[in-house]
């Protein structure tokens, strides 16, 4: 296993231990193990683990966590920036129907919105995303192919070396500066913008946030209090972003 794959595996393992559902399941297991020796402590940990898992699995909590990151969408105008930067959000590996790796859900949603903005605002596009696990084809290359073939949108810059959000920003800025671009529309999910935007601003770019995935306010329904797999999935990403924000601040 090369150093890139080992580093990726280590970071994913640490993340899995810190994020739901594994962190809460481990807490509950610890409580069950301690219940025989330290009854009160064991029961408290068991209740905290299972109760936390229940709460994070409910749509009302999951939506609140994502909304705490997303902010409000703002109208975009062509004169606000000179280019559109689309960040990768993962891939599906070895897709049978596409004959190899293809865009994952988040990447596809970002590419689709980036294509919409490119046609509406008439600005050139940069795609950013490398090979986190040492894949033969960078994620940015897959994104560029989808934009050209499926959405009919040309891609001017392909940043194919980055493995995380901080590298997205640094390597994209290097490409953009060569063409005198200093103001960009940053396309990623709304809940990712609080972590992504400061990274791009830190390398000297003026960022106009162009978040996708904003949801309209809706009435609370009884089913919002019942656990579901999609809600836990949303909570996972919200917790991932909050931990990412904390980690970047610690590193800085």
C-alpha positions as CSV (number, residue, x, y, z in Angstrom):
1,X,0.0,0.0,0.0
2,X,1.5,3.4,-1.0
3,X,1.7,6.4,1.2
4,X,-1.3,8.1,-0.4
5,X,-3.6,5.1,0.2
6,X,-2.3,4.6,3.7
7,X,-2.9,8.3,4.6
8,X,-6.4,8.1,3.1
9,X,-7.2,4.9,5.0
10,X,-5.9,6.4,8.3
11,X,-7.9,9.6,7.9
12,X,-11.1,7.6,7.0
13,X,-10.6,5.3,10.0
14,X,-10.2,8.2,12.4
15,X,-13.3,9.9,10.9
16,X,-15.4,6.7,11.2
17,X,-14.5,6.5,14.9
18,X,-15.5,10.1,15.5
19,X,-18.7,10.2,13.4
20,X,-22.1,8.5,13.7
21,X,-23.1,5.8,13.8
22,X,-19.9,4.1,14.9
23,X,-19.1,6.6,17.7
24,X,-22.5,6.2,19.2
25,X,-22.5,2.4,18.8
26,X,-19.1,2.2,20.5
27,X,-20.5,4.4,23.3
28,X,-23.5,2.1,23.8
29,X,-21.3,-1.0,23.7
30,X,-19.0,0.5,26.4
31,X,-22.1,1.2,28.5
32,X,-23.3,-2.4,28.1
33,X,-19.9,-3.7,29.1
34,X,-19.6,-1.4,32.2
35,X,-23.2,-2.0,33.3
36,X,-22.3,-5.1,35.3
37,X,-19.5,-3.4,37.3
38,X,-20.6,0.3,37.3
39,X,-24.3,0.1,37.0
40,X,-25.1,3.8,36.8
41,X,-22.3,4.8,34.6
42,X,-22.9,1.8,32.2
43,X,-26.6,2.6,31.9
44,X,-25.9,6.3,31.3
45,X,-23.4,5.5,28.5
46,X,-25.8,3.0,27.0
47,X,-28.7,5.5,27.1
48,X,-26.5,8.3,25.6
49,X,-25.3,6.1,22.8
50,X,-28.7,4.7,21.8
51,X,-30.5,8.0,22.5
52,X,-28.0,9.9,20.4
53,X,-28.3,7.4,17.6
54,X,-32.1,7.8,17.7
55,X,-31.9,11.6,17.6
56,X,-29.5,11.8,14.8
57,X,-31.7,9.4,12.8
58,X,-34.7,11.7,13.0
59,X,-35.3,14.2,10.1
60,X,-36.0,17.1,12.4
61,X,-32.6,16.8,14.0
62,X,-30.8,16.0,10.7
63,X,-32.3,19.0,8.9
64,X,-31.5,21.3,11.8
65,X,-27.8,20.2,11.7
66,X,-27.6,20.8,8.0
67,X,-29.4,24.1,8.2
68,X,-26.9,25.2,10.9
69,X,-24.2,25.0,8.2
70,X,-26.1,26.0,5.0
71,X,-27.1,29.6,5.6
72,X,-29.3,31.4,3.1
73,X,-29.0,31.3,-0.7
74,X,-28.2,34.6,-2.5
75,X,-28.9,35.7,-6.0
76,X,-26.0,35.5,-8.4
77,X,-25.1,37.9,-11.2
78,X,-22.5,37.5,-14.0
79,X,-20.5,40.6,-13.0
80,X,-19.8,39.3,-9.5
81,X,-16.9,36.9,-10.6
82,X,-14.8,35.8,-13.5
83,X,-14.9,32.0,-13.3
84,X,-16.9,29.1,-11.8
85,X,-15.1,26.6,-9.6
86,X,-16.8,23.3,-9.0
87,X,-15.5,21.1,-6.2
88,X,-15.6,17.3,-6.4
89,X,-17.8,15.4,-4.0
90,X,-16.9,11.7,-4.5
91,X,-17.1,9.0,-7.1
92,X,-18.7,5.7,-7.7
93,X,-16.0,3.2,-8.4
94,X,-16.1,0.6,-11.2
95,X,-19.6,1.4,-12.5
96,X,-20.7,-1.3,-14.8
97,X,-23.1,0.8,-16.9
98,X,-20.5,3.6,-17.4
99,X,-17.5,1.3,-17.9
100,X,-15.5,2.5,-15.0
101,X,-15.5,5.2,-12.3
102,X,-18.3,7.8,-12.6
103,X,-19.6,10.7,-10.6
104,X,-21.0,10.1,-7.1
105,X,-24.2,11.7,-5.9
106,X,-22.6,14.9,-4.5
107,X,-20.3,15.4,-7.4
108,X,-23.1,15.0,-9.9
109,X,-25.3,17.5,-8.0
110,X,-22.5,20.0,-8.0
111,X,-21.7,19.5,-11.7
112,X,-25.3,19.9,-12.6
113,X,-25.6,23.2,-10.8
114,X,-22.2,24.4,-12.1
115,X,-23.4,23.6,-15.7
116,X,-26.6,25.6,-15.0
117,X,-24.5,28.6,-13.8
118,X,-22.1,28.4,-16.7
119,X,-24.9,28.7,-19.2
120,X,-26.8,31.4,-17.2
121,X,-23.8,33.5,-16.3
122,X,-21.5,32.8,-19.3
123,X,-18.4,32.2,-17.2
124,X,-15.5,29.7,-17.7
125,X,-15.4,26.6,-15.6
126,X,-12.7,25.0,-13.4
127,X,-13.3,21.5,-11.9
128,X,-11.3,20.4,-8.9
129,X,-10.7,16.9,-7.5
130,X,-7.8,14.5,-7.6
131,X,-7.3,10.8,-6.8
132,X,-7.6,10.4,-3.0
133,X,-7.0,6.7,-3.2
134,X,-4.5,6.7,-6.0
135,X,-7.1,6.0,-8.7
136,X,-5.9,6.1,-12.3
137,X,-8.4,8.8,-13.3
138,X,-8.7,11.9,-11.3
139,X,-12.2,13.0,-10.1
140,X,-11.8,16.3,-11.9
141,X,-11.3,14.5,-15.2
142,X,-14.6,12.6,-14.7
143,X,-16.3,15.8,-13.9
144,X,-15.0,17.5,-17.0
145,X,-16.1,14.7,-19.2
146,X,-19.6,14.8,-17.7
147,X,-19.8,18.6,-18.2
148,X,-18.8,18.3,-21.8
149,X,-20.6,15.2,-23.0
150,X,-23.7,15.3,-20.8
151,X,-24.3,19.0,-20.2
152,X,-22.7,20.6,-23.2
153,X,-20.5,22.9,-21.1
154,X,-16.8,23.4,-21.9
155,X,-14.2,23.2,-19.1
156,X,-11.2,25.6,-19.2
157,X,-9.3,24.3,-16.2
158,X,-8.9,20.9,-14.7
159,X,-7.3,20.7,-11.3
160,X,-6.6,17.0,-10.8
161,X,-4.0,16.9,-8.0
162,X,-6.0,17.8,-4.8
163,X,-7.1,15.3,-2.2
164,X,-9.0,17.5,0.2
165,X,-10.7,20.9,0.5
166,X,-7.5,22.8,1.5
167,X,-5.7,21.4,-1.5
168,X,-8.7,22.1,-3.8
169,X,-8.2,25.8,-2.9
170,X,-4.5,26.0,-3.2
171,X,-4.1,24.1,-6.5
172,X,-7.2,25.8,-8.1
173,X,-5.8,29.2,-7.2
174,X,-2.5,28.4,-8.9
175,X,-4.3,27.6,-12.1
176,X,-6.6,30.7,-12.0
177,X,-3.8,33.2,-11.2
178,X,-2.0,32.2,-14.4
179,X,-5.0,33.6,-16.3
180,X,-5.5,36.6,-14.1
181,X,-8.7,35.3,-12.4
182,X,-9.2,36.5,-8.8
183,X,-12.9,36.3,-8.3
184,X,-14.8,33.0,-8.5
185,X,-18.3,31.5,-8.0
186,X,-17.6,28.6,-5.7
187,X,-19.9,25.6,-6.4
188,X,-20.3,23.0,-3.7
189,X,-23.0,21.9,-1.3
190,X,-24.3,24.6,0.9
191,X,-23.3,22.7,4.1
192,X,-19.7,22.4,2.7
193,X,-19.3,26.2,2.0
194,X,-18.5,27.2,5.6
195,X,-15.4,25.0,5.4
196,X,-14.6,25.5,1.7
197,X,-15.0,29.3,1.4
198,X,-12.4,30.3,4.0
199,X,-9.9,28.0,2.3
200,X,-10.3,29.7,-1.0
201,X,-10.2,33.1,0.6
202,X,-7.0,32.2,2.4
203,X,-5.2,31.7,-0.9
204,X,-6.2,35.2,-2.1
205,X,-9.4,34.6,-4.1
206,X,-12.6,36.6,-3.7
207,X,-15.3,34.0,-3.3
208,X,-19.0,34.3,-4.3
209,X,-20.7,31.4,-2.6
210,X,-22.8,29.3,-5.0
211,X,-24.1,26.6,-2.8
212,X,-26.4,23.8,-4.0
213,X,-28.7,21.6,-1.9
214,X,-30.6,24.5,-0.2
215,X,-34.0,23.3,0.9
216,X,-37.2,25.3,1.3
217,X,-38.7,25.6,4.7
218,X,-41.5,23.2,5.3
219,X,-43.9,22.4,8.1
220,X,-43.0,19.9,10.7
221,X,-44.7,16.5,10.2
222,X,-45.1,13.6,12.7
223,X,-42.8,11.4,10.6
224,X,-40.0,13.9,11.2
225,X,-39.6,12.5,14.7
226,X,-39.2,8.9,13.5
227,X,-35.7,7.6,12.7
228,X,-34.8,6.9,9.1
229,X,-31.6,5.9,7.2
230,X,-31.6,9.1,5.0
231,X,-31.8,11.3,8.1
232,X,-28.8,9.5,9.7
233,X,-26.9,10.0,6.4
234,X,-27.6,13.7,6.6
235,X,-26.5,13.9,10.2
236,X,-23.3,12.1,9.3
237,X,-22.4,14.8,6.8
238,X,-23.3,17.6,9.1
239,X,-21.1,16.2,11.9
240,X,-18.4,15.6,9.3
241,X,-18.4,19.2,8.4
242,X,-18.4,20.5,12.0
243,X,-15.5,18.2,12.9
244,X,-13.7,19.4,9.7
245,X,-14.2,23.0,10.7
246,X,-12.8,22.3,14.2
247,X,-9.8,20.4,12.8
248,X,-8.9,23.1,10.4
249,X,-9.0,25.7,13.2
250,X,-6.8,23.5,15.4
251,X,-4.3,23.0,12.6
252,X,-4.2,26.7,11.9
